[in-house]
Amino acid sequence: MTDEISEVPSATPNFHNELAAQLADLIPEAIADGKVDVEKLKELLDGDAVDGSERFGLFWPGKKRALRAAQEPTTATLKPDFDNSKDWDKTQNVFIEGDNLEVLKVLQKHYHAKIQLIYIDPPYNTGKDFVYPDNYKEGLDTYLEWTHQVNEEGTRVTTNAETEGRYHSNWLNMMYPRLKLARNLLTDDGIIFISIDDNELGNLLKLANEIFGEANFIATFKWNKTSKAPSLSKLIRNKYEYVVCYRKKSASILRGVDSYNVAAPLFNSGNSARVVQFPAASIQFKFSDRSYQVGTFGKPGKEVELLDSLTVRSGTNVAPVRIRARFSWSESTVLERLEAGTEVFFKTPSLATMYYGMGDRVDAFIAPSDIINDDEVGVKRNTEAFESLRELFDGVVVFDYSKPTSLLRYLSRMIPSDSFIALDFFAGSGTLGHALMELNAEDGGRRRCIQVQLPEPTGRDSAARAVGLLSISQVAQERLRRAGKRVQEAITLDVDVPDVGFRSYRLSDTNFSKWRSSSNVEEDALQQHLLSLRDSAADDATADELLTEILLKQGYSLTEAISSAEISGLDVRIVRDSDGDVAVLAYLNEHAKPTLEQLRELVDESPTRIIVLEDAFQGDDEIKTNLAQLAKSKGIEIWTA
């Protein structure tokens, strides 16, 4: 009867073995004695196989080990960090502190093919920035070692100087496994944006061509990052950084930016304000009906002034209305365009910007430009990003090189949906999360964000450390709290309040001692290790920490609806599905053996699945078998850990 009881997997999937299994299904004749016969595979592929002695590609020292780093399973887990979270019970956003290589592996089970947008701003490999040191034998040990800022010899491991050798190889070894794992997480129509500068642009393009496929390259966007005057001490004035864009598959598309299909702002900040009278039913409103009194709306410098009261009914203005703004066109041109079929509309109730476009005409689609600047699309420069972040932190400079939120909003709008999961596993100061809060507040979208940041320490004498922010991850979390508060305070009209919270997690070693052995341990050593174990769970692990690890390894998300309850005297955790029904009941106290009657009460709750720690049975196979029988009679899965 114990065959009816399943055991929670101890590690993330072994991607190397899964690939071999897929080959066995697809080409069984290429498998011999359980191994892939490479020569037979070449023979079957005939002219489609490349000549191993001469082939095109990107090669560097350590590439094979970097690939194995992506394939190596991990027993690592995430621990909930309630104290540093905001709106834990209702948010769908996630912030994770830890090494992104291990975190990407942890995310594979549930988030495989569920992320529609990935944006990352990795180290540019300037010789001064951090490049993650990978120990390909055991990645989690590398992370735990790095949090102490030194390697085994006591040498700092936070930079990748050109003088240390293998300068580009070190950077490629860092990026390769992370991008391999990231691709697995993208939906079939998913898009990835990667910020970079001249140092590694060429290598990044070759690397991304290999991982995503050259046919899936979309563009190298050029962002005008600076307006500084030329320097006499430099050979060239670098005004641009790049955002490399790839898609998962050819079905992926980018939406026209700032568009309702095809749209552009009807205002030009360089023009003087002028009055245009719009006839009745000439303006479209992409939100629910409401009324406005005479007054000024929008942001300073981009004001929209209503000179007449405005009533919106059935998505349009019921009466003529005069509007004063910095219009791109004169009143006569506006009327001519309206007569020709051009739509003018407001997308948000704040009336921040009026747009013009061609409605639902598919043939009028205009692709976004590969030039990103303030004049054309309103994306700010790095100086504005610096000042904006400093202002958010009350004048304290907590982070030097943040991207402007306008850049991330611009890129996010290219996704042809306003409800998706986004991921940034080089989160830095948390710009993507901040930008998506603003964007959701602007258009009512439901974009969710997962951010991952290593607890890289702030400088010993830095302003961030002086105000108690000891790591970059702490800077990001505090930014998200402040930005969320500001977004909420800015909402004055009757609109849905966006999700401005986040669940915080920390990367950690497994809570289950029986899982801690490395995957390449010798058989005799593994047997001895198992014999030495007494308890299945660490004594200092909380029920919430145990449940988080179990749910992750079973394929649940990081934002499940979880609550505590007492059923028949047992302290249990309940996980509910989207309909509010009980999906999981978990009893996670190995020190108090439940009675059969107590377990019967759990079964009577009719969950989809019941999880019990193995050691909670305390060796009582009879009660374990009876539980399996009770559950089977009601179609309930029983899992142990």
C-alpha positions as CSV (number, residue, x, y, z in Angstrom):
1,M,0.0,0.0,0.0
2,T,3.0,2.3,0.4
3,D,3.1,2.2,-3.4
4,E,0.2,4.7,-3.1
5,I,2.5,7.2,-1.3
6,S,4.8,9.4,-3.4
7,E,8.0,11.0,-2.2
8,V,8.9,14.6,-2.9
9,P,11.8,14.8,-5.3
10,S,15.1,15.8,-3.5
11,A,16.5,18.0,-6.2
12,T,15.7,20.0,-9.3
13,P,15.4,18.0,-12.6
14,N,18.6,16.6,-14.0
15,F,18.5,18.4,-17.4
16,H,21.4,16.3,-18.8
17,N,19.6,13.0,-18.2
18,E,16.3,14.5,-19.5
19,L,17.9,15.5,-22.8
20,A,19.2,11.9,-23.2
21,A,15.7,10.6,-22.5
22,Q,14.2,12.8,-25.1
23,L,16.8,11.5,-27.6
24,A,15.9,7.9,-26.7
25,D,12.3,8.6,-27.4
26,L,13.0,10.4,-30.7
27,I,15.9,8.3,-32.0
28,P,15.9,4.9,-30.1
29,E,18.5,3.4,-32.5
30,A,21.0,6.1,-31.3
31,I,21.0,4.6,-27.8
32,A,23.3,1.8,-26.9
33,D,23.5,0.3,-23.4
34,G,21.7,3.3,-22.0
35,K,24.1,5.8,-23.5
36,V,23.9,8.0,-26.5
37,D,25.9,6.6,-29.4
38,V,27.3,9.8,-30.9
39,E,28.8,8.1,-34.0
40,K,25.4,6.4,-34.7
41,L,23.7,9.7,-34.3
42,K,26.1,11.3,-36.8
43,E,25.4,8.4,-39.2
44,L,21.6,8.9,-38.9
45,L,21.9,12.6,-39.4
46,D,24.2,12.1,-42.4
47,G,24.7,15.4,-44.3
48,D,22.9,17.4,-41.6
49,A,25.7,16.9,-39.0
50,V,28.5,19.4,-38.9
51,D,32.1,18.3,-39.4
52,G,33.7,18.3,-36.0
53,S,37.1,19.5,-37.3
54,E,35.7,22.7,-39.0
55,R,32.7,24.4,-37.6
56,F,31.5,27.9,-36.9
57,G,30.8,28.9,-33.3
58,L,32.0,30.7,-30.2
59,F,34.5,28.7,-28.2
60,W,36.4,29.6,-25.0
61,P,38.2,27.9,-22.1
62,G,35.7,26.4,-19.7
63,K,32.7,26.2,-22.0
64,K,32.0,22.5,-21.4
65,R,32.1,23.0,-17.6
66,A,29.8,26.0,-17.9
67,L,27.3,23.9,-19.8
68,R,27.5,21.2,-17.1
69,A,26.9,24.0,-14.5
70,A,23.5,24.6,-16.1
71,Q,22.7,20.8,-16.3
72,E,23.8,20.0,-12.7
73,P,20.7,19.6,-10.4
74,T,20.6,21.5,-7.1
75,T,19.1,20.6,-3.7
76,A,19.0,24.3,-2.8
77,T,15.8,25.9,-1.7
78,L,14.3,29.3,-0.9
79,K,13.3,30.4,2.6
80,P,10.5,32.8,3.1
81,D,11.6,36.1,4.5
82,F,8.4,37.6,6.0
83,D,10.1,40.5,7.8
84,N,11.5,42.0,4.6
85,S,8.3,41.4,2.5
86,K,5.5,43.7,1.8
87,D,1.8,42.6,1.5
88,W,2.8,39.0,1.7
89,D,-0.8,37.6,1.7
90,K,-2.0,39.4,-1.4
91,T,1.0,40.2,-3.6
92,Q,2.0,38.3,-6.7
93,N,5.5,39.8,-7.0
94,V,8.6,38.1,-5.7
95,F,12.1,39.2,-4.6
96,I,14.8,36.6,-4.1
97,E,18.1,37.2,-2.4
98,G,20.7,34.7,-3.7
99,D,23.0,33.4,-6.4
100,N,20.9,33.6,-9.6
101,L,22.4,30.4,-11.1
102,E,21.0,28.3,-8.2
103,V,17.8,30.3,-8.1
104,L,17.2,29.8,-11.9
105,K,17.4,26.0,-11.2
106,V,15.0,26.3,-8.3
107,L,12.5,28.2,-10.5
108,Q,12.6,25.6,-13.3
109,K,9.9,23.3,-11.9
110,H,7.0,25.7,-11.8
111,Y,8.1,28.6,-14.0
112,H,9.2,26.5,-17.0
113,A,7.7,28.2,-20.1
114,K,5.7,30.7,-17.9
115,I,7.8,33.9,-18.1
116,Q,6.9,36.2,-21.0
117,L,9.5,38.9,-20.4
118,I,13.0,38.7,-19.1
119,Y,15.1,41.8,-18.7
120,I,18.6,41.6,-17.2
121,D,21.4,44.2,-16.7
122,P,24.4,41.9,-16.1
123,P,27.9,43.0,-15.2
124,Y,29.5,44.6,-18.3
125,N,32.9,43.1,-17.5
126,T,34.7,46.4,-17.3
127,G,37.4,45.0,-15.0
128,K,35.8,46.7,-12.0
129,D,32.4,45.1,-11.8
130,F,31.6,41.8,-10.1
131,V,31.6,38.6,-12.1
132,Y,30.1,35.6,-10.3
133,P,32.7,33.0,-9.4
134,D,31.3,29.6,-10.3
135,N,32.5,26.4,-8.7
136,Y,31.1,23.8,-11.2
137,K,31.3,20.9,-8.7
138,E,28.8,22.4,-6.3
139,G,27.1,25.7,-7.1
140,L,25.4,26.2,-3.8
141,D,28.7,26.0,-1.9
142,T,30.0,28.7,-4.2
143,Y,27.2,31.0,-3.2
144,L,27.5,30.3,0.5
145,E,31.3,30.8,0.2
146,W,30.8,34.1,-1.7
147,T,28.6,35.6,0.9
148,H,31.7,35.8,3.0
149,Q,33.4,37.7,0.2
150,V,36.5,35.5,-0.1
151,N,37.5,32.3,-1.7
152,E,39.2,29.3,0.1
153,E,42.6,31.1,-0.1
154,G,41.1,34.3,1.4
155,T,41.3,36.2,-1.9
156,R,38.5,38.6,-2.8
157,V,36.4,37.2,-5.6
158,T,34.3,40.3,-6.6
159,T,36.0,41.5,-9.7
160,N,37.3,40.2,-13.0
161,A,40.4,42.2,-13.8
162,E,42.1,41.9,-17.2
163,T,45.4,41.2,-15.4
164,E,44.0,37.9,-14.0
165,G,43.8,36.1,-17.4
166,R,40.9,34.6,-19.2
167,Y,39.2,37.9,-18.9
168,H,36.4,37.3,-21.5
169,S,36.2,33.6,-20.7
170,N,35.4,34.3,-17.1
171,W,32.5,36.5,-18.2
172,L,31.2,34.0,-20.8
173,N,31.4,31.2,-18.2
174,M,29.2,33.2,-15.9
175,M,26.6,34.1,-18.6
176,Y,26.4,30.9,-20.5
177,P,24.6,28.6,-17.9
178,R,22.4,31.5,-16.7
179,L,21.1,32.2,-20.2
180,K,20.6,28.5,-20.9
181,L,18.4,28.2,-17.9
182,A,16.7,31.5,-18.6
183,R,15.6,30.3,-22.0
184,N,13.8,27.3,-20.4
185,L,11.6,29.8,-18.4
186,L,10.4,31.8,-21.4
187,T,7.0,31.2,-22.9
188,D,7.0,30.3,-26.5
189,D,6.2,33.9,-27.4
190,G,8.6,35.2,-24.7
191,I,11.1,38.0,-25.2
192,I,14.5,38.6,-23.5
193,F,16.2,42.0,-23.3
194,I,19.8,42.2,-22.2
195,S,21.6,45.5,-21.4
196,I,25.3,45.6,-22.3
197,D,28.0,48.0,-23.5
198,D,30.9,47.7,-26.0
199,N,33.1,45.5,-23.7
200,E,31.1,42.3,-24.3
201,L,28.5,43.2,-27.0
202,G,30.2,41.1,-29.7
203,N,30.6,38.1,-27.4
204,L,27.0,38.4,-26.1
205,L,25.6,38.4,-29.6
206,K,27.5,35.2,-30.5
207,L,26.5,33.6,-27.2
208,A,22.8,34.5,-27.6
209,N,22.8,33.3,-31.2
210,E,23.9,29.9,-29.9
211,I,21.4,29.7,-27.1
212,F,18.4,31.3,-28.6
213,G,19.1,30.8,-32.3
214,E,20.3,33.3,-34.8
215,A,16.9,33.3,-36.4
216,N,15.4,34.6,-33.1
217,F,17.5,37.7,-32.9
218,I,15.2,40.7,-33.0
219,A,17.4,43.8,-32.6
220,T,20.2,45.6,-30.8
221,F,18.5,48.7,-29.4
222,K,20.8,51.7,-28.9
223,W,19.9,53.7,-25.8
224,N,21.1,57.3,-25.6
225,K,22.4,57.1,-22.1
226,T,24.1,60.4,-21.7
227,S,24.1,64.1,-22.7
228,K,27.6,64.9,-21.3
229,A,29.9,67.1,-23.2
230,P,32.9,65.5,-25.0
231,S,35.9,64.7,-22.9
232,L,39.4,65.7,-24.2
233,S,40.9,62.7,-22.4
234,K,39.0,60.1,-24.3
235,L,39.4,58.8,-27.8
236,I,35.6,58.7,-28.4
237,R,32.5,60.0,-26.7
238,N,30.3,57.0,-25.8
239,K,26.7,58.2,-25.9
240,Y,25.0,54.8,-26.3
241,E,24.6,51.5,-24.5
242,Y,22.8,48.6,-26.0
243,V,19.8,46.4,-25.3
244,V,20.1,43.1,-27.1
245,C,16.7,41.5,-27.8
246,Y,15.9,37.9,-28.7
247,R,12.7,35.9,-28.8
248,K,12.1,32.3,-27.7
249,K,10.5,31.2,-31.0
250,S,9.6,32.9,-34.2
251,A,6.0,33.3,-33.1
252,S,7.1,36.1,-30.7
253,I,6.3,39.6,-31.7
254,L,6.9,43.1,-30.4
255,R,4.0,45.5,-30.1
256,G,4.3,49.1,-31.4
257,V,5.4,51.2,-28.5
258,D,2.9,53.6,-26.8
259,S,0.2,52.1,-29.1
260,Y,-3.3,51.2,-29.3
261,N,-2.3,49.1,-32.2
262,V,-0.6,52.1,-33.8
263,A,-0.3,55.2,-31.6
264,A,1.9,58.1,-30.8
265,P,1.6,61.0,-28.3
266,L,-0.4,63.9,-29.8
267,F,1.7,66.3,-27.6
268,N,5.1,67.8,-28.3
269,S,6.9,69.2,-25.3
270,G,8.8,71.6,-27.5
271,N,5.6,73.4,-28.7
272,S,3.8,76.2,-27.0
273,A,0.4,75.4,-25.5
274,R,-2.6,75.9,-27.8
275,V,-6.3,75.3,-27.6
276,V,-8.1,72.7,-29.7
277,Q,-11.8,72.2,-29.7
278,F,-12.8,68.5,-30.2
279,P,-16.3,67.8,-31.6
280,A,-18.6,65.5,-29.7
281,A,-17.8,61.8,-30.0
282,S,-14.4,62.6,-31.5
283,I,-12.2,61.4,-28.5
284,Q,-11.9,57.8,-27.5
285,F,-11.4,56.8,-23.8
286,K,-9.8,53.3,-23.1
287,F,-11.3,53.1,-19.6
288,S,-14.6,53.1,-17.8
289,D,-17.0,56.1,-18.2
290,R,-16.7,59.0,-15.8
291,S,-16.9,62.8,-15.6
292,Y,-14.3,65.6,-15.2
293,Q,-14.6,69.2,-14.1
294,V,-12.7,72.0,-15.6
295,G,-9.1,71.8,-14.4
296,T,-5.5,70.8,-15.1
297,F,-4.3,67.2,-15.4
298,G,-1.1,65.4,-16.3
299,K,2.5,66.1,-15.1
300,P,4.3,69.5,-14.7
301,G,5.5,70.6,-18.1
302,K,3.1,68.2,-19.9
303,E,-0.2,69.6,-18.5
304,V,-3.6,68.9,-20.1
305,E,-6.1,71.6,-19.3
306,L,-9.8,71.0,-19.7
307,L,-11.5,74.3,-20.5
308,D,-14.9,72.7,-20.5
309,S,-16.3,70.0,-18.2
310,L,-16.0,66.5,-19.8
311,T,-18.5,63.6,-19.6
312,V,-17.3,60.2,-20.9
313,R,-20.1,57.9,-21.9
314,S,-19.8,54.7,-23.9
315,G,-16.1,55.4,-24.3
316,T,-16.3,58.8,-25.9
317,N,-17.1,62.5,-25.1
318,V,-20.8,63.3,-25.2
319,A,-20.3,67.0,-25.9
320,P,-17.6,69.2,-27.6
321,V,-14.7,70.0,-25.3
322,R,-11.9,72.5,-25.5
323,I,-8.4,71.3,-24.4
324,R,-5.3,73.4,-23.9
325,A,-2.0,71.4,-24.3
326,R,1.3,71.4,-26.2
327,F,-0.4,69.8,-29.3
328,S,1.8,68.6,-32.2
329,W,-0.9,69.8,-34.6
330,S,-3.0,72.9,-35.1
331,E,-6.8,72.7,-34.6
332,S,-7.3,72.6,-38.4
333,T,-4.9,69.7,-38.7
334,V,-6.6,67.8,-35.9
335,L,-9.9,68.1,-37.6
336,E,-8.5,67.0,-40.9
337,R,-6.9,63.9,-39.4
338,L,-10.2,63.0,-37.5
339,E,-12.0,63.3,-40.8
340,A,-9.5,61.0,-42.5
341,G,-10.1,58.3,-39.8
342,T,-7.4,58.9,-37.3
343,E,-8.4,58.1,-33.7
344,V,-7.4,60.4,-30.8
345,F,-7.7,58.9,-27.4
346,F,-6.7,58.8,-23.7
347,K,-5.5,55.5,-22.4
348,T,-5.6,56.2,-18.6
349,P,-8.0,58.1,-16.4
350,S,-5.2,60.5,-15.3
351,L,-5.5,62.2,-18.8
352,A,-1.7,62.4,-18.7
353,T,-1.2,62.1,-22.5
354,M,-3.5,62.1,-25.5
355,Y,-2.6,59.7,-28.3
356,Y,-3.4,59.4,-32.0
357,G,-3.5,56.2,-34.0
358,M,-5.3,54.1,-36.6
359,G,-7.5,52.1,-34.3
360,D,-7.8,48.4,-35.3
361,R,-6.1,48.7,-38.7
362,V,-3.6,45.8,-38.7
363,D,-1.9,47.1,-41.8
364,A,-1.0,50.3,-40.0
365,F,1.3,48.6,-37.5
366,I,4.6,50.5,-37.0
367,A,7.5,48.6,-35.6
368,P,9.5,50.3,-32.8
369,S,12.8,52.0,-33.7
370,D,16.1,50.5,-32.6
371,I,17.1,54.0,-31.4
372,I,15.9,54.7,-27.8
373,N,16.1,58.3,-26.7
374,D,14.2,61.0,-24.8
375,D,13.2,63.1,-27.8
376,E,11.4,60.3,-29.7
377,V,10.1,57.9,-27.1
378,G,10.6,59.7,-23.8
379,V,13.2,57.4,-22.3
380,K,15.5,59.3,-19.9
381,R,19.2,59.2,-19.6
382,N,21.4,57.8,-16.8
383,T,21.7,61.2,-15.1
384,E,17.9,61.4,-14.7
385,A,17.9,57.8,-13.4
386,F,20.6,58.7,-10.8
387,E,18.7,61.8,-9.7
388,S,15.4,60.0,-9.5
389,L,16.7,57.3,-7.3
390,R,18.5,59.8,-5.1
391,E,15.3,61.7,-4.7
392,L,13.4,58.5,-3.8
393,F,15.9,57.9,-1.0
394,D,15.6,61.5,0.4
395,G,18.8,62.7,-1.1
396,V,21.0,59.7,-0.2
397,V,23.0,58.1,-3.0
398,V,22.3,54.4,-2.4
399,F,23.2,53.1,-5.9
400,D,25.3,54.6,-8.7
401,Y,24.3,52.9,-11.9
402,S,20.6,52.3,-12.0
403,K,18.7,52.3,-15.4
404,P,15.9,54.8,-15.7
405,T,12.4,53.3,-15.1
406,S,11.3,54.9,-18.4
407,L,13.6,52.5,-20.3
408,L,12.1,49.5,-18.6
409,R,8.6,50.8,-19.1
410,Y,9.4,51.4,-22.8
411,L,10.7,47.8,-23.2
412,S,7.8,46.3,-21.2
413,R,5.2,47.9,-23.4
414,M,6.6,46.0,-26.4
415,I,5.1,42.8,-24.9
416,P,1.7,42.5,-26.6
417,S,-0.1,41.9,-23.2
418,D,-0.5,43.8,-20.0
419,S,-0.8,40.7,-17.8
420,F,2.3,38.5,-17.7
421,I,5.2,37.4,-15.4
422,A,8.5,39.3,-15.9
423,L,11.9,38.2,-14.5
424,D,15.1,40.0,-13.8
425,F,17.8,37.8,-12.3
426,F,20.4,40.6,-12.2
427,A,18.0,42.9,-10.3
428,G,20.5,45.5,-9.0
429,S,18.5,48.2,-7.3
430,G,15.2,46.8,-8.4
431,T,14.4,49.0,-11.4
432,L,12.2,46.5,-13.3
433,G,9.9,46.0,-10.3
434,H,9.7,49.7,-9.8
435,A,8.9,50.3,-13.5
436,L,6.2,47.6,-13.7
437,M,4.5,49.2,-10.7
438,E,4.4,52.5,-12.5
439,L,3.2,50.9,-15.7
440,N,0.4,49.0,-14.1
441,A,-0.7,52.1,-12.3
442,E,-0.7,53.9,-15.7
443,D,-2.7,51.4,-17.8
444,G,-4.4,49.1,-15.3
445,G,-2.2,46.2,-16.3
446,R,-1.5,43.1,-14.1
447,R,2.2,42.5,-14.8
448,R,4.0,40.5,-12.1
449,C,7.7,40.6,-11.4
450,I,10.3,38.1,-10.1
451,Q,13.6,39.7,-9.2
452,V,16.8,38.0,-8.1
453,Q,19.8,39.8,-6.6
454,L,23.0,38.5,-4.9
455,P,23.6,40.0,-1.4
456,E,26.6,41.9,-2.8
457,P,27.8,44.2,0.0
458,T,27.5,47.9,-0.3
459,G,30.8,49.8,0.1
460,R,32.3,50.0,3.6
461,D,32.1,53.8,3.5
462,S,29.1,54.1,1.2
463,A,26.1,56.3,1.9
464,A,23.9,53.2,1.6
465,R,25.7,51.4,4.4
466,A,25.5,54.6,6.5
467,V,21.7,54.4,6.4
468,G,21.7,50.7,7.2
469,L,21.5,49.1,3.8
470,L,24.3,46.5,4.0
471,S,23.8,44.8,0.6
472,I,22.6,45.6,-2.9
473,S,19.6,43.3,-2.3
474,Q,18.6,45.4,0.8
475,V,18.8,48.5,-1.4
476,A,16.5,46.9,-4.0
477,Q,14.0,45.8,-1.3
478,E,13.9,49.3,0.3
479,R,13.5,50.8,-3.2
480,L,10.5,48.6,-3.9
481,R,8.9,49.6,-0.6
482,R,9.4,53.3,-1.2
483,A,8.4,53.1,-4.9
484,G,5.2,51.2,-4.1
485,K,4.2,53.7,-1.5
486,R,4.7,56.5,-3.9
487,V,2.8,54.8,-6.7
488,Q,-0.2,54.3,-4.3
489,E,-0.1,57.9,-3.1
490,A,-0.1,59.2,-6.7
491,I,-3.4,57.4,-7.5
492,T,-6.2,59.9,-7.0
493,L,-8.9,58.8,-9.4
494,D,-11.2,55.8,-9.3
495,V,-8.8,53.1,-10.7
496,D,-7.6,49.8,-9.5
497,V,-4.7,50.1,-7.1
498,P,-1.8,48.1,-8.6
499,D,0.1,45.3,-6.8
500,V,2.9,47.2,-5.1
501,G,4.0,44.4,-2.7
502,F,6.5,41.6,-2.9
503,R,7.2,38.3,-1.2
504,S,10.8,38.1,-0.2
505,Y,12.8,34.8,-0.2
506,R,16.4,33.9,0.6
507,L,18.4,31.2,-1.2
508,S,19.4,28.5,1.3
509,D,20.7,25.0,1.7
510,T,18.0,22.3,1.8
511,N,16.0,21.9,5.1
512,F,16.1,18.1,4.6
513,S,19.3,16.5,5.8
514,K,18.8,13.4,3.8
515,W,19.0,15.5,0.6
516,R,22.2,17.3,1.3
517,S,24.6,14.9,-0.4
518,S,26.2,16.1,-3.6
519,S,25.0,14.3,-6.8
520,N,28.5,13.0,-7.5
521,V,29.3,11.4,-4.1
522,E,30.8,8.0,-4.1
523,E,28.3,5.1,-3.4
524,D,30.0,4.0,-0.1
525,A,30.1,7.5,1.2
526,L,26.5,8.0,0.3
527,Q,25.4,4.9,2.2
528,Q,27.4,6.0,5.2
529,H,25.8,9.4,4.9
530,L,22.3,8.0,4.9
531,L,23.0,5.7,7.8
532,S,24.1,8.6,9.9
533,L,20.8,10.5,9.4
534,R,18.1,10.5,12.1
535,D,15.6,13.1,11.2
536,S,14.2,14.0,7.7
537,A,14.0,17.7,8.5
538,A,16.4,20.1,10.2
539,D,15.3,20.8,13.8
540,D,15.6,24.5,13.3
541,A,13.5,24.6,10.2
542,T,10.1,26.2,10.5
543,A,6.9,24.7,9.1
544,D,6.8,27.6,6.5
545,E,10.3,26.9,5.4
546,L,9.7,23.2,5.1
547,L,6.5,23.8,3.1
548,T,8.1,26.3,0.8
549,E,10.8,23.8,-0.1
550,I,8.3,20.9,-0.6
551,L,6.0,23.0,-2.8
552,L,8.9,24.3,-5.0
553,K,10.1,20.7,-5.5
554,Q,6.6,19.6,-6.4
555,G,6.1,22.4,-8.9
556,Y,4.0,25.0,-7.1
557,S,4.6,28.7,-7.5
558,L,6.2,31.2,-5.0
559,T,2.9,33.0,-4.6
560,E,0.5,30.3,-3.6
561,A,-2.3,31.2,-1.2
562,I,-1.1,29.6,2.1
563,S,-2.7,29.7,5.5
564,S,-2.3,28.1,8.9
565,A,-5.0,26.1,10.5
566,E,-5.7,23.6,13.3
567,I,-7.5,20.4,12.3
568,S,-8.3,17.8,15.0
569,G,-5.5,19.2,17.1
570,L,-2.9,19.1,14.3
571,D,-1.1,22.3,13.2
572,V,-1.3,22.2,9.4
573,R,-0.7,24.4,6.4
574,I,-3.4,24.8,3.8
575,V,-2.7,25.7,0.2
576,R,-5.7,26.8,-1.8
577,D,-6.2,26.8,-5.6
578,S,-7.4,29.7,-7.7
579,D,-11.0,28.7,-6.9
580,G,-10.4,28.7,-3.2
581,D,-10.6,25.0,-2.8
582,V,-8.1,23.1,-0.7
583,A,-5.3,21.9,-3.0
584,V,-2.8,20.8,-0.3
585,L,-2.9,19.9,3.4
586,A,0.5,19.7,4.9
587,Y,1.4,18.3,8.4
588,L,5.1,19.1,9.0
589,N,5.8,18.3,12.7
590,E,8.1,15.2,12.9
591,H,8.1,15.3,16.7
592,A,4.4,14.6,17.2
593,K,3.0,11.5,15.6
594,P,-0.6,12.0,14.5
595,T,-3.2,9.4,15.4
596,L,-5.3,7.6,12.7
597,E,-8.3,9.6,13.7
598,Q,-6.5,12.9,13.3
599,L,-5.3,11.8,9.8
600,R,-8.9,10.7,9.0
601,E,-9.9,14.3,9.8
602,L,-7.3,15.6,7.2
603,V,-8.7,13.2,4.6
604,D,-12.3,14.4,5.3
605,E,-11.2,17.9,4.3
606,S,-11.0,16.5,0.7
607,P,-7.8,18.2,-0.4
608,T,-6.2,17.2,-3.7
609,R,-3.0,16.3,-1.9
610,I,-1.8,15.6,1.6
611,I,1.9,16.0,2.6
612,V,3.3,14.5,5.8
613,L,6.9,14.5,6.9
614,E,8.2,10.9,6.8
615,D,9.5,11.0,10.3
616,A,6.1,12.2,11.6
617,F,5.0,8.5,11.3
618,Q,8.0,7.6,13.6
619,G,8.4,4.3,11.9
620,D,4.7,3.3,12.3
621,D,4.1,1.6,8.9
622,E,0.6,0.5,9.9
623,I,-0.7,4.1,10.4
624,K,1.1,5.1,7.2
625,T,-0.7,2.3,5.3
626,N,-4.1,3.1,6.8
627,L,-3.6,6.7,5.7
628,A,-2.9,5.6,2.1
629,Q,-6.0,3.5,2.1
630,L,-8.2,6.3,3.4
631,A,-6.8,8.7,0.8
632,K,-7.1,6.3,-2.0
633,S,-10.8,5.8,-1.3
634,K,-11.3,9.5,-1.9
635,G,-8.9,10.0,-4.7
636,I,-6.4,12.0,-2.6
637,E,-2.6,11.9,-3.3
638,I,-0.3,11.2,-0.3
639,W,3.2,12.6,-0.4
640,T,6.0,12.3,2.1
641,A,9.2,14.3,2.5
